[in-house]
Amino acid sequence: MLLYVVASAGSSPGRRGFFMAVTAKGNMEGSIGGGIMEHKFVEMSKARLKEHAKETLIKKQIHNKNGGINKSGMVCSGEQTILLYIIRNKDAKSITKIINTLKNNKTGQLQLSPSGIEFSKSLDESTNVSYNFISNDEWMFAENVGYKDHLYIIGGGHCALALSKLMSSLNFCIHLFDNRKELNTIKKNKSVHEKKYLEDYSNISKYIPTGHSNYVVVMTFGYRTDDVAIRSLFDKNLYYIGLLGSAKKIEKMFDQYRSEGFDENILQKIHAPVGLQIKSQTPEEIAVSVAAEIIQEKNKNR
């Protein structure tokens, strides 16, 4: 059974686009908001699967004790609508296409309707999730699948290793660049989706596309390589770029750029030192601060 939150409002714990899968034996992946409501829907799904039910259900849940027959059992206010869809044999072909797309770090669109699951390689650039309901027999749910957000990490040391682990758990596609092939932390890094070795960073901009969903963090071995990478990226219209380093190092670097006449507006767009200021010390703490700042920027206009 696939369970999708197709609509939500207010302080609903399950937001539009949340989803999970449930088997008849109770195996689960994902979440539609947790709590007693999710438990109720898991049990409902298990029962319907064991009964070999076929029809799709669309159920509204109101998180208020006055919600009548639609009350969820939660009191956090808000509401959400949940679609329960039983996977059919005829969906196998589309599901295989989706799996192959994800394995190859590609993107596409899943479409769910009374006729079943369909898959398209084309994305809806205007929204990640859409839902159109006319009646129980005429509705359409669609979501873009695959990695929507990409993180380009320049430098593969200990901080990059910690950041890769954390950001991959946040559904980012991770691209790692370094000029040291034998670096131990790069060999240990199993969280990245792409590793690329460069002789130097002077032409790194050609490997990093612009776009609202692309994020760059520069954390190389030292001042000189940071400088080369940053200079290569000055002409890119990047949504987010961060630079790791001490405040004194950043000040020295930026003073040099200003003396060379670089546009102050470009310098102000660089998050430097990168990350929220939480007095982080270890690579893991630094990764948390950087990840938090990226999430803050990512969700600013969503």
C-alpha positions in Angstrom: 0.0 0.0 0.0 1.2 3.5 -0.9 0.1 6.3 1.4 0.5 9.9 0.2 -0.4 13.1 1.9 -1.9 14.8 -1.1 -3.1 18.0 0.7 -2.4 19.6 4.1 -3.3 22.8 5.9 -2.4 24.5 9.2 -0.2 22.8 11.7 -0.6 19.4 10.3 2.2 17.0 11.2 1.9 15.4 7.7 2.7 17.9 5.0 1.8 17.6 1.3 4.2 15.2 -0.4 4.9 13.1 2.7 4.5 9.4 1.9 5.0 5.9 3.1 4.7 2.3 2.0 3.2 -0.6 4.1 3.1 -4.3 3.4 0.5 -6.8 4.7 3.1 -8.0 7.2 3.6 -4.5 8.6 6.9 -3.6 7.0 7.1 0.1 6.6 9.1 2.9 5.0 8.5 6.6 5.2 6.0 8.6 7.2 2.7 10.5 6.8 3.1 12.5 10.0 3.5 10.0 12.8 1.5 9.6 16.0 -1.7 7.8 16.6 -3.0 8.8 13.1 -0.2 7.1 11.3 -0.6 4.0 13.5 -4.3 4.0 12.5 -3.5 4.2 8.8 -0.9 1.5 9.0 -3.3 -0.9 10.6 -6.0 0.1 8.1 -3.5 -0.6 5.2 -2.5 -4.0 6.6 -6.2 -5.0 7.0 -7.1 -3.9 3.4 -4.1 -5.8 2.0 -5.0 -9.0 3.8 -8.6 -8.6 2.6 -7.3 -8.1 -1.0 -9.2 -4.9 -1.3 -8.8 -3.1 -4.7 -10.3 0.3 -4.5 -8.2 3.5 -3.7 -9.3 5.4 -0.6 -9.0 9.2 -0.1 -9.4 10.2 3.5 -9.4 13.6 5.1 -8.0 13.8 8.6 -8.7 16.8 11.0 -6.3 17.1 13.9 -9.0 18.4 16.3 -11.3 16.6 18.8 -14.2 18.3 17.0 -13.3 16.8 13.7 -16.3 14.3 13.7 -15.8 11.2 11.6 -12.7 12.7 10.1 -10.9 13.4 13.4 -7.4 11.9 13.4 -7.0 11.4 17.2 -4.4 14.2 17.3 -4.9 17.7 18.6 -2.2 19.7 16.9 -4.8 21.4 14.7 -4.7 21.6 10.9 -5.7 18.9 8.5 -4.4 16.6 5.9 -5.8 14.4 3.1 -4.3 10.9 2.7 -4.5 8.8 -0.5 -4.2 5.0 0.0 -3.3 3.2 -3.2 -2.8 -0.6 -3.5 0.0 -1.4 -5.9 -1.2 -3.6 -8.8 0.7 -6.1 -11.0 0.3 -3.7 -14.0 2.3 -1.1 -12.1 5.4 -3.1 -12.2 6.7 -1.7 -15.4 6.4 1.9 -14.2 7.9 1.0 -10.8 10.9 -0.5 -12.6 11.4 2.7 -14.5 11.3 4.7 -11.3 13.9 2.4 -9.6 16.3 2.6 -12.5 15.9 6.4 -12.6 16.8 6.7 -8.9 19.7 4.3 -9.2 21.2 6.4 -12.0 20.6 9.7 -10.1 18.2 10.9 -12.7 14.8 12.6 -12.3 11.3 12.2 -13.6 7.7 12.4 -12.6 5.5 9.8 -10.9 1.8 10.1 -11.8 -0.9 8.3 -9.8 -4.5 8.1 -10.9 -7.4 5.6 -10.9 -5.8 4.0 -14.0 -2.6 3.2 -12.0 1.0 4.4 -11.8 2.7 6.0 -14.7 6.2 7.5 -15.1 7.5 10.3 -17.2 11.1 11.5 -17.7 9.7 15.1 -17.9 9.6 17.1 -14.7 7.0 19.7 -13.7 9.4 22.6 -13.0 6.6 24.7 -11.4 6.0 22.4 -8.4 7.3 19.2 -6.9 3.9 17.9 -5.9 0.5 18.4 -7.4 -3.0 17.0 -6.7 -6.2 17.5 -8.6 -9.4 16.0 -7.2 -12.7 16.0 -9.1 -14.3 12.8 -7.7 -13.3 9.5 -6.3 -13.2 8.2 -9.8 -11.4 11.1 -11.3 -8.3 12.5 -9.6 -4.6 12.9 -10.3 -1.6 13.0 -8.0 1.9 13.7 -9.4 5.3 14.2 -7.8 8.8 14.8 -9.1 11.1 11.9 -8.1 14.8 11.7 -7.9 17.2 14.2 -6.4 15.8 17.7 -6.4 18.7 19.3 -4.6 22.4 19.0 -5.4 25.4 19.8 -3.2 28.8 20.4 -4.7 31.6 20.0 -2.1 35.0 21.3 -3.1 37.6 19.6 -0.9 37.4 16.1 0.5 38.7 16.3 4.0 37.2 15.4 7.4 34.6 18.1 7.3 33.5 17.1 3.8 33.2 13.5 5.0 30.9 14.5 7.9 28.9 16.9 5.7 28.4 14.2 3.0 27.0 11.8 5.5 24.6 14.3 6.9 23.4 15.9 3.6 22.9 12.5 1.9 20.4 11.7 4.7 18.6 14.9 3.8 18.0 13.7 0.2 20.7 15.7 -1.5 22.7 14.4 -4.4 26.4 14.9 -3.3 29.2 15.8 -5.8 32.7 15.8 -4.4 35.8 17.4 -5.9 39.4 17.1 -4.9 42.9 17.1 -6.3 44.3 14.4 -4.0 43.5 10.9 -5.3 45.0 9.1 -2.3 43.2 11.0 0.4 41.9 8.6 3.1 38.8 10.6 3.8 37.8 10.5 0.1 38.2 6.7 0.0 36.1 6.4 3.2 33.4 8.6 1.8 30.6 6.3 0.7 27.9 8.9 0.9 28.7 10.8 -2.2 27.1 10.1 -5.6 29.9 11.4 -7.7 33.7 11.8 -7.0 35.8 13.9 -9.4 39.5 14.4 -9.3 40.9 17.6 -10.7 44.5 18.7 -11.3 43.5 22.1 -9.8 40.4 24.1 -9.1 40.8 26.9 -11.6 38.3 25.4 -14.0 35.9 23.9 -11.5 33.0 26.2 -12.5 32.4 24.1 -15.7 31.4 21.1 -13.5 28.9 23.1 -11.4 25.6 24.2 -13.0 23.6 27.2 -12.0 20.1 26.7 -10.7 17.8 27.2 -7.7 18.5 23.7 -6.4 22.3 23.7 -6.6 24.5 24.4 -3.6 28.2 24.8 -3.3 30.5 24.6 -0.3 34.2 25.3 -0.6 36.3 23.5 2.0 39.7 22.7 0.5 43.1 22.0 2.1 44.1 25.6 2.6 44.0 29.2 1.8 45.5 29.0 -1.7 43.2 26.3 -3.0 40.2 28.0 -1.5 41.2 31.1 -3.3 41.5 29.4 -6.6 38.1 27.7 -6.3 36.3 30.9 -5.2 37.9 32.9 -8.0 36.7 30.3 -10.5 33.1 30.6 -9.2 32.9 34.4 -9.2 31.2 34.6 -12.6 28.6 31.8 -11.8 25.1 32.9 -10.8 24.9 30.4 -7.9 21.9 30.1 -5.5 24.1 29.3 -2.6 27.9 29.3 -2.1 29.6 28.8 1.3 33.3 29.0 2.3 34.8 27.3 5.3 37.4 29.0 7.3 38.2 31.3 10.2 36.9 34.8 10.4 40.5 36.1 10.0 41.2 34.0 6.9 37.9 35.2 5.3 38.7 38.8 6.1 42.1 38.6 4.6 40.8 36.9 1.4 37.9 39.3 1.0 40.2 42.4 1.5 42.3 41.1 -1.3 39.3 40.7 -3.6 38.1 44.2 -2.7 41.5 45.6 -3.5 41.3 44.0 -6.9 38.0 45.6 -7.6 35.6 42.6 -7.2 31.9 43.5 -7.0 30.9 43.8 -3.3 27.5 42.4 -4.2 29.1 39.2 -5.3 31.2 39.0 -2.1 28.1 39.5 0.1 26.4 36.5 -1.5 29.1 34.2 -0.2 28.3 32.6 3.1 31.6 33.0 4.9 32.4 31.6 7.3 29.9 29.0 6.1 27.3 27.6 8.5 25.2 28.9 11.4 27.3 30.3 14.2 26.8 27.6 16.9 30.4 27.5 18.1 31.0 24.2 16.3 34.4 22.6 16.8 34.5 19.0 15.5 33.9 18.1 11.8 30.6 16.6 12.8 29.5 19.8 14.5 30.7 21.9 11.6 28.6 19.6 9.3 25.5 20.3 11.4 26.1 24.1 11.2 26.6 24.0 7.4 23.6 21.7 6.9 21.4 23.9 9.0 22.3 27.0 7.0 21.7 25.2 3.7 18.3 24.0 4.9 17.5 27.6 6.0 18.3 28.9 2.6 16.6 26.1 0.8 13.3 26.6 2.6 13.4 30.4 2.6 11.1 30.7 -0.4 9.2 27.4 -0.3 
